[in-house]
Amino acid sequence: MIYLFLDKNTVKLLSLSKALLGQFNSVYFQKNHENDLWQTGKVINVDLIASAVKEALTLSRPQAVTEKEVCLILPQSTFEFKVYDIPIDISESAILPFIRDKARADLQMSLSDLMYDYLLIKQNGHAKVLFFALSKSVYNSYLQALQLLGLQIANVVPETLAYFKLFEKTLRAEKKENILYVFYKEHESFSYLYNSFGLLYSTKYPVKKEGFELALKNVIEKLKKENVSLNRIILSGAGSEKFRQDLFTKEIGVWTNPLKKIILNFYQEYLKLIIISPSEPFPFLDYDVCLGAFIFSKENTQFRLNQPQGDKSSSPKMKLKLPNIGLKLRDISIFVFSFILTFLAIYLIPKLNINLPLQQSKQIVPVKIIPTSTIKPLPTPMVDKKTLKIKILNGSGVKGLAAVAKKTLQEKEYVEILTGNADSFDMDKTSVQVKEDKKAILNLFLTDINSLLKLDKSQISTLESSQSADIILILGKDFEK
């Protein structure tokens, strides 16, 4: 399968061909063109698209592309997009008629002129539908361009669904979040706004060229004016690796997750499927949209925007065709004769009372089962270590103690950890602040950080829910390395 992303003037391609043991050989290519490939969501010139894609197919690394099926990834601005609240108890067969009625009232186009599909998201007793629609005329322009190269479109995926899939596993069912996905590239940064259900708005927020951090702050302020308070930022793009998570979070004022860390911790199984040349590591941060489309296609097989719409709850019925078995008269005679002999043997042998030597049967001694007391396992905290946001502040006066504590937690599979200094360096006792909904994991956390550390109630306090961290650990002089 070829995962092909066509932006306004950008082509990104990731081709995955099946290899042994369920893995995929990878081939990839990207280029920014001087001329735009499309304007206002419409193809400018079919031959121009075909030429750009042909270049990608032939110049891909480490070899030319041989696959013929394409998962076409298009910018969000190409699609009509709506979010609908839907009754949580609605039957699956009623969802599509419900969406069609809503879309007919909201869109300026007839549904017969569109190719469309939807995703149903359920969380915390609420359900929403994400509806995506693409003009058939726009689709046919891309189809025509690809058919010139002998390619076929297997599916169409909006870029925003691909980005969302890359951090979806970090979402927690019990928490509502507003998340800004930011792709950083020098002079070409942009962002999309999501919440726990998926894309919130179609708006693509550009992050201007001059001063990335300052420009991103301006986007955050703009969202605040729209009454959107961010819980975190997902930072992608190969250039994003130059930013330190702790310093960037402090500078921006919003907890920031590097996408690289998320993928390595939550999507490692997909990376293992992709065979990468050891001489040239696959720069998956630059191809995030292609990787996301690959994962999305694996996990959302029912989403087929370019296929006729039907009831997603039912699959087409298959007619069972019985094989035509030709039996000869000789075969039938043998079968009947064998059946008669078997019947006579079963019926007559008991009547003849023939004493056949039998092996002495072993006496079965019943075993008395003595019930034992039921051992109840200890309850497991309903919090994933990898998603827990931890801040460690050094108040002991011992240089480097926070770094030692951070390393200890990383060895225990904690991921989101920031370090810094406390307001004072003469604290005798270690203290911890934890959010109310994270207290279930506190004992495990304290054991992981230092099994000898014992805190009394006066050293434990509740952290306000508005704080970006889930747990703040302030190290005192009683904390031992």
Secondary structure per residue as TSV (DSSP state, phi and psi in degrees):
chain	resnum	aa	ss	phi	psi
A	1	M	-	360.0	138.3
A	2	I	E	-101.6	121.6
A	3	Y	E	-98.2	103.9
A	4	L	E	-114.1	117.5
A	5	F	E	-105.7	123.0
A	6	L	E	-118.9	104.5
A	7	D	-	-96.1	-170.6
A	8	K	S	-54.5	-45.9
A	9	N	S	-139.7	22.6
A	10	T	E	-123.2	138.5
A	11	V	E	-120.5	125.5
A	12	K	E	-126.0	136.0
A	13	L	E	-137.5	131.6
A	14	L	E	-130.6	113.2
A	15	S	E	-105.1	126.8
A	16	L	E	-120.8	113.2
A	17	S	E	-109.5	140.8
A	18	K	E	-63.8	136.2
A	19	A	-	-122.0	-163.5
A	20	L	G	-73.7	157.7
A	21	L	G	59.0	30.3
A	22	G	G	75.2	8.8
A	23	Q	-	-89.7	176.3
A	24	F	E	-133.0	131.8
A	25	N	E	-75.0	134.1
A	26	S	E	-108.4	141.4
A	27	V	E	-137.7	136.2
A	28	Y	E	-146.2	160.8
A	29	F	E	-162.9	146.5
A	30	Q	E	-150.7	150.1
A	31	K	E	-158.6	141.1
A	32	N	E	-99.7	121.9
A	33	H	-	-91.5	150.6
A	34	E	S	-70.9	-37.7
A	35	N	S	-94.3	145.5
A	36	D	-	-69.8	141.3
A	37	L	S	-87.1	-25.0
A	38	W	E	-153.4	161.2
A	39	Q	E	-134.8	139.1
A	40	T	T	45.9	41.8
A	41	G	T	79.7	1.6
A	42	K	E	-117.5	144.6
A	43	V	E	-67.2	128.9
A	44	I	S	-74.0	-46.7
A	45	N	-	-150.0	124.1
A	46	V	H	-61.7	-42.6
A	47	D	H	-64.5	-32.9
A	48	L	H	-66.2	-42.9
A	49	I	H	-61.4	-47.4
A	50	A	H	-60.5	-41.0
A	51	S	H	-65.1	-41.7
A	52	A	H	-65.6	-40.2
A	53	V	H	-70.5	-39.0
A	54	K	H	-60.5	-41.1
A	55	E	H	-60.7	-42.1
A	56	A	H	-63.4	-41.3
A	57	L	H	-64.2	-38.7
A	58	T	H	-86.9	-28.1
A	59	L	H	-102.6	7.8
A	60	S	-	-60.9	151.9
A	61	R	B	-107.1	144.6
A	62	P	S	-87.3	3.5
A	63	Q	S	-156.2	170.2
A	64	A	-	-67.8	155.8
A	65	V	-	-81.1	137.3
A	66	T	-	-114.9	-14.5
A	67	E	-	-66.8	156.0
A	68	K	-	-120.2	-19.1
A	69	E	E	-91.5	139.3
A	70	V	E	-122.4	131.7
A	71	C	E	-97.1	107.3
A	72	L	E	-87.1	122.5
A	73	I	E	-107.9	120.7
A	74	L	E	-119.5	153.3
A	75	P	-	-61.5	152.1
A	76	Q	G	-58.2	-33.8
A	77	S	G	-65.1	-14.1
A	78	T	G	-75.5	-19.6
A	79	F	S	-107.5	152.1
A	80	E	E	-83.4	134.5
A	81	F	E	-135.5	132.9
A	82	K	E	-140.0	147.9
A	83	V	E	-117.7	126.8
A	84	Y	E	-122.8	132.7
A	85	D	E	-72.6	142.1
A	86	I	-	-138.9	142.7
A	87	P	-	-56.5	134.1
A	88	I	T	-63.8	-27.7
A	89	D	T	-100.1	13.2
A	90	I	-	-67.4	140.9
A	91	S	-	-72.0	149.2
A	92	E	H	-62.2	-32.8
A	93	S	H	-69.0	-19.1
A	94	A	H	-93.2	-8.4
A	95	I	H	-65.9	-49.7
A	96	L	H	-62.3	-46.6
A	97	P	H	-59.0	-38.3
A	98	F	H	-60.0	-46.1
A	99	I	H	-67.5	-41.2
A	100	R	H	-60.6	-41.7
A	101	D	H	-62.6	-42.4
A	102	K	H	-65.0	-46.5
A	103	A	H	-65.3	-39.4
A	104	R	H	-59.4	-37.0
A	105	A	H	-76.8	-27.9
A	106	D	H	-95.3	-32.6
A	107	L	-	-89.3	153.2
A	108	Q	S	-88.2	1.9
A	109	M	S	-121.0	155.6
A	110	S	-	-74.4	141.5
A	111	L	G	-62.2	-24.4
A	112	S	G	-68.5	-17.2
A	113	D	G	-94.4	3.6
A	114	L	E	-121.4	153.6
A	115	M	E	-109.7	130.8
A	116	Y	E	-149.4	160.8
A	117	D	E	-160.2	174.6
A	118	Y	E	-145.4	161.1
A	119	L	E	-120.0	134.9
A	120	L	E	-101.5	121.6
A	121	I	E	-117.5	127.1
A	122	K	E	-121.1	131.2
A	123	Q	E	-152.6	136.0
A	124	N	T	48.5	43.8
A	125	G	T	76.1	10.6
A	126	H	E	-121.9	152.7
A	127	A	E	-136.2	139.0
A	128	K	E	-134.2	153.3
A	129	V	E	-116.8	127.9
A	130	L	E	-99.0	116.3
A	131	F	E	-108.6	125.9
A	132	F	E	-122.7	133.9
A	133	A	E	-135.9	143.1
A	134	L	E	-129.2	133.6
A	135	S	E	-61.1	133.7
A	136	K	H	-62.5	-34.4
A	137	S	H	-65.9	-38.9
A	138	V	H	-66.5	-45.4
A	139	Y	H	-58.5	-44.4
A	140	N	H	-64.4	-29.7
A	141	S	H	-65.6	-44.7
A	142	Y	H	-66.5	-41.1
A	143	L	H	-59.7	-44.1
A	144	Q	H	-62.5	-42.6
A	145	A	H	-63.0	-41.7
A	146	L	H	-74.2	-33.6
A	147	Q	H	-66.2	-27.0
A	148	L	T	-61.3	-24.1
A	149	L	T	-102.4	7.8
A	150	G	T	76.5	23.1
A	151	L	-	-104.8	153.2
A	152	Q	E	-125.2	142.0
A	153	I	E	-87.2	117.7
A	154	A	E	-88.4	-31.5
A	155	N	E	-162.2	160.8
A	156	V	E	-124.5	128.8
A	157	V	E	-125.7	125.3
A	158	P	E	-64.7	141.1
A	159	E	H	-57.7	-34.2
A	160	T	H	-67.1	-30.4
A	161	L	H	-69.1	-36.0
A	162	A	H	-66.0	-43.3
A	163	Y	H	-64.5	-44.0
A	164	F	H	-60.8	-38.5
A	165	K	H	-62.3	-26.3
A	166	L	H	-73.8	-19.1
A	167	F	H	-126.7	8.4
A	168	E	G	-58.4	-36.6
A	169	K	G	-70.5	-13.7
A	170	T	G	-85.3	-8.9
A	171	L	-	-73.4	143.2
A	172	R	-	-111.3	131.3
A	173	A	T	-59.9	-31.1
A	174	E	T	-86.4	-2.8
A	175	K	-	-124.0	132.6
A	176	K	-	-93.7	128.7
A	177	E	-	-130.2	151.5
A	178	N	E	-111.6	125.2
A	179	I	E	-127.8	131.7
A	180	L	E	-104.4	116.2
A	181	Y	E	-89.9	119.6
A	182	V	E	-118.6	124.8
A	183	F	E	-101.4	115.3
A	184	Y	-	-98.2	125.1
A	185	K	-	-151.1	136.1
A	186	E	T	-51.7	121.9
A	187	H	T	73.6	0.4
A	188	E	-	-138.3	32.2
A	189	S	E	-79.2	148.6
A	190	F	E	-153.5	171.6
A	191	S	E	-152.0	156.6
A	192	Y	E	-130.0	147.7
A	193	L	E	-102.0	129.8
A	194	Y	E	-125.7	161.8
A	195	N	E	-127.1	-168.1
A	196	S	T	-65.5	-18.0
A	197	F	T	-93.7	-12.4
A	198	G	E	133.1	-154.3
A	199	L	E	-59.7	133.2
A	200	L	-	-92.7	-47.8
A	201	Y	-	-131.8	154.9
A	202	S	S	-74.3	-13.3
A	203	T	-	-59.5	130.7
A	204	K	-	-99.1	111.9
A	205	Y	E	-88.2	109.3
A	206	P	E	-72.1	142.4
A	207	V	E	-108.3	106.1
A	208	K	-	-62.2	163.1
A	209	K	S	-62.6	-45.0
A	210	E	S	-77.0	112.4
A	211	G	-	65.7	91.1
A	212	F	H	-59.2	-47.7
A	213	E	H	-61.7	-44.2
A	214	L	H	-64.8	-42.5
A	215	A	H	-63.3	-38.3
A	216	L	H	-68.2	-37.8
A	217	K	H	-60.0	-37.3
A	218	N	H	-65.1	-38.1
A	219	V	H	-64.2	-42.2
A	220	I	H	-62.7	-41.7
A	221	E	H	-65.7	-38.4
A	222	K	H	-62.5	-40.8
A	223	L	H	-66.4	-37.1
A	224	K	H	-60.9	-38.6
A	225	K	H	-66.4	-22.7
A	226	E	T	-93.3	15.0
A	227	N	T	63.7	34.0
A	228	V	-	-114.3	113.4
A	229	S	-	-101.2	121.9
A	230	L	-	-79.8	139.7
A	231	N	S	-94.0	-33.0
A	232	R	E	-164.7	167.4
A	233	I	E	-121.3	137.1
A	234	I	E	-102.4	121.1
A	235	L	E	-109.0	117.9
A	236	S	E	-120.4	-177.5
A	237	G	S	93.6	139.6
A	238	A	G	-57.6	-35.1
A	239	G	G	-67.3	-16.1
A	240	S	G	-69.7	-16.5
A	241	E	G	-67.7	-16.2
A	242	K	G	-76.9	-13.7
A	243	F	S	-90.5	129.4
A	244	R	-	-77.5	132.6
A	245	Q	H	-58.3	-45.7
A	246	D	H	-67.6	-43.9
A	247	L	H	-69.2	-37.7
A	248	F	H	-67.3	-42.1
A	249	T	H	-59.6	-43.0
A	250	K	H	-66.5	-39.6
A	251	E	H	-68.1	-44.5
A	252	I	H	-80.8	-32.7
A	253	G	S	88.6	9.0
A	254	V	S	-133.8	134.9
A	255	W	-	-55.9	128.4
A	256	T	E	-117.4	129.2
A	257	N	E	-104.5	119.2
A	258	P	E	-68.3	130.2
A	259	L	H	-61.1	-34.4
A	260	K	H	-56.9	-44.2
A	261	K	H	-65.6	-38.7
A	262	I	H	-62.9	-47.7
A	263	I	H	-64.2	-42.8
A	264	L	H	-67.6	-26.2
A	265	N	H	-94.4	-31.0
A	266	F	H	-113.6	-19.2
A	267	Y	S	-126.9	25.6
A	268	Q	H	-59.2	-32.9
A	269	E	H	-64.0	-29.9
A	270	Y	H	-77.4	-37.6
A	271	L	H	-62.5	-34.8
A	272	K	H	-67.4	-22.9
A	273	L	H	-75.1	-22.4
A	274	I	E	-94.3	117.2
A	275	I	E	-79.2	121.7
A	276	I	-	-115.8	140.4
A	277	S	-	-65.4	125.3
A	278	P	T	-63.8	-24.8
A	279	S	T	-79.5	-17.8
A	280	E	S	-144.2	91.0
A	281	P	-	-56.8	143.0
A	282	F	-	-72.2	117.5
A	283	P	-	-80.4	74.8
A	284	F	T	-66.5	-19.5
A	285	L	T	-69.1	-33.4
A	286	D	T	-75.1	-25.2
A	287	Y	T	-107.4	32.0
A	288	D	H	-57.9	-38.9
A	289	V	H	-67.4	-35.1
A	290	C	H	-72.5	-42.8
A	291	L	H	-63.2	-41.9
A	292	G	H	-63.4	-39.3
A	293	A	H	-65.6	-36.8
A	294	F	H	-62.1	-48.2
A	295	I	H	-65.9	-42.1
A	296	F	H	-59.6	-44.3
A	297	S	H	-63.9	-32.5
A	298	K	H	-72.9	-37.8
A	299	E	H	-97.1	-15.4
A	300	N	-	-128.3	64.9
A	301	T	T	-67.7	-20.5
A	302	Q	T	-79.2	-18.4
A	303	F	-	-75.5	109.9
A	304	R	-	-137.0	86.5
A	305	L	T	-65.0	-28.5
A	306	N	T	-98.3	19.8
A	307	Q	S	-115.2	153.9
A	308	P	-	-56.9	141.6
A	309	Q	-	-87.5	136.0
A	310	G	-	-143.2	-167.2
A	311	D	-	-75.6	115.0
A	312	K	T	-69.6	-17.6
A	313	S	T	-77.9	-16.9
A	314	S	-	-123.6	149.2
A	315	S	-	-109.1	154.6
A	316	P	-	-61.0	138.0
A	317	K	-	-75.6	135.8
A	318	M	-	-97.6	132.6
A	319	K	-	-79.7	129.4
A	320	L	-	-89.0	114.5
A	321	K	-	-101.8	117.5
A	322	L	-	-76.0	142.0
A	323	P	-	-68.2	145.9
A	324	N	-	-88.0	101.0
A	325	I	-	-101.9	119.1
A	326	G	-	-90.1	118.4
A	327	L	-	-108.6	132.3
A	328	K	-	-85.0	158.1
A	329	L	H	-60.8	-38.2
A	330	R	H	-61.7	-41.9
A	331	D	H	-65.3	-38.3
A	332	I	H	-66.7	-40.2
A	333	S	H	-63.4	-42.7
A	334	I	H	-64.1	-40.0
A	335	F	H	-64.0	-44.9
A	336	V	H	-65.2	-43.1
A	337	F	H	-63.3	-41.5
A	338	S	H	-65.5	-37.7
A	339	F	H	-64.4	-41.6
A	340	I	H	-65.2	-44.7
A	341	L	H	-60.9	-42.0
A	342	T	H	-63.8	-41.5
A	343	F	H	-64.2	-45.1
A	344	L	H	-62.3	-39.8
A	345	A	H	-64.3	-42.2
A	346	I	H	-68.6	-34.9
A	347	Y	H	-84.1	-40.0
A	348	L	H	-88.4	-33.9
A	349	I	H	-58.3	-44.6
A	350	P	H	-62.2	-29.9
A	351	K	H	-70.8	-31.5
A	352	L	H	-76.4	-13.3
A	353	N	T	53.5	46.7
A	354	I	-	-84.0	125.9
A	355	N	-	-85.1	101.8
A	356	L	-	-93.6	139.7
A	357	P	-	-64.0	126.0
A	358	L	-	-118.2	146.4
A	359	Q	-	-69.2	140.5
A	360	Q	-	-63.3	124.1
A	361	S	-	-73.1	143.2
A	362	K	-	-80.6	137.5
A	363	Q	-	-72.8	129.6
A	364	I	-	-91.3	115.8
A	365	V	-	-93.3	120.1
A	366	P	-	-64.1	139.2
A	367	V	-	-100.6	126.2
A	368	K	-	-86.9	121.1
A	369	I	-	-90.4	119.5
A	370	I	-	-94.8	117.0
A	371	P	-	-64.6	139.2
A	372	T	-	-109.9	163.3
A	373	S	-	-67.1	139.8
A	374	T	-	-73.1	128.1
A	375	I	-	-95.3	117.5
A	376	K	-	-89.9	122.9
A	377	P	-	-68.1	150.8
A	378	L	-	-67.1	139.1
A	379	P	-	-64.0	138.7
A	380	T	-	-91.9	128.9
A	381	P	-	-58.3	138.2
A	382	M	S	-86.2	43.2
A	383	V	S	-132.2	131.4
A	384	D	-	-84.1	125.7
A	385	K	G	-54.9	-39.0
A	386	K	G	-68.6	-20.5
A	387	T	G	-100.2	-5.1
A	388	L	-	-73.8	128.4
A	389	K	E	-96.5	117.6
A	390	I	E	-121.5	137.9
A	391	K	E	-122.5	127.6
A	392	I	E	-112.8	122.2
A	393	L	E	-114.8	132.0
A	394	N	E	-92.2	113.8
A	395	G	-	-120.4	15.1
A	396	S	S	-89.2	-21.1
A	397	G	S	86.0	-3.1
A	398	V	-	-92.4	115.2
A	399	K	T	-64.3	134.1
A	400	G	T	83.3	3.2
A	401	L	H	-67.8	-36.0
A	402	A	H	-64.6	-37.3
A	403	A	H	-65.9	-38.3
A	404	V	H	-63.4	-44.0
A	405	A	H	-64.1	-39.7
A	406	K	H	-61.7	-44.6
A	407	K	H	-61.8	-39.3
A	408	T	H	-60.7	-44.0
A	409	L	H	-69.3	-37.1
A	410	Q	H	-62.0	-35.5
A	411	E	H	-68.3	-21.3
A	412	K	T	-95.4	13.6
A	413	E	T	78.8	17.9
A	414	Y	-	-79.8	145.5
A	415	V	-	-118.9	-51.7
A	416	E	E	-85.8	90.7
A	417	I	E	-131.3	126.4
A	418	L	E	-116.0	148.0
A	419	T	E	-123.5	158.2
A	420	G	E	-174.4	-172.0
A	421	N	E	-103.8	145.7
A	422	A	-	-78.2	171.4
A	423	D	S	-66.4	-24.5
A	424	S	-	-135.2	151.0
A	425	F	S	-109.4	13.4
A	426	D	-	-119.4	35.4
A	427	M	-	-80.5	125.9
A	428	D	-	-77.4	-40.4
A	429	K	S	-114.2	143.6
A	430	T	-	-73.9	141.2
A	431	S	E	-132.7	161.3
A	432	V	E	-140.5	139.7
A	433	Q	E	-117.3	132.0
A	434	V	E	-138.8	141.4
A	435	K	E	-68.2	151.7
A	436	E	G	-56.3	-42.3
A	437	D	G	-80.2	1.4
A	438	K	G	-112.8	4.3
A	439	K	G	-65.6	-20.0
A	440	A	G	-63.1	-26.3
A	441	I	G	-101.4	1.0
A	442	L	H	-60.3	-46.3
A	443	N	H	-61.5	-41.8
A	444	L	H	-64.2	-40.9
A	445	F	H	-61.4	-46.2
A	446	L	H	-65.1	-35.9
A	447	T	H	-66.7	-40.8
A	448	D	H	-66.2	-38.0
A	449	I	H	-74.2	-36.1
A	450	N	-	-172.5	107.9
A	451	S	T	-65.3	-19.3
A	452	L	T	-88.8	-8.7
A	453	L	-	-78.1	122.4
A	454	K	-	-121.2	123.6
A	455	L	-	-114.5	138.7
A	456	D	-	-92.7	176.9
A	457	K	G	-60.3	-31.4
A	458	S	G	-68.6	-18.6
A	459	Q	G	-95.3	-0.1
A	460	I	E	-119.3	128.2
A	461	S	E	-136.2	165.2
A	462	T	E	-89.6	131.9
A	463	L	E	-90.6	137.2
A	464	E	-	-63.1	143.7
A	465	S	T	-65.8	-20.6
A	466	S	T	-76.2	-14.1
A	467	Q	S	-68.9	147.2
A	468	S	S	-73.9	-32.8
A	469	A	-	-82.4	155.1
A	470	D	S	-90.6	-34.7
A	471	I	E	-136.6	133.1
A	472	I	E	-116.8	119.5
A	473	L	E	-107.3	119.6
A	474	I	E	-107.6	112.4
A	475	L	E	-80.4	130.0
A	476	G	-	-108.0	-175.1
A	477	K	T	-69.4	-15.9
A	478	D	T	-81.0	-7.3
A	479	F	-	-82.5	121.1
A	480	E	-	-101.7	144.6
A	481	K	-	-67.3	360.0
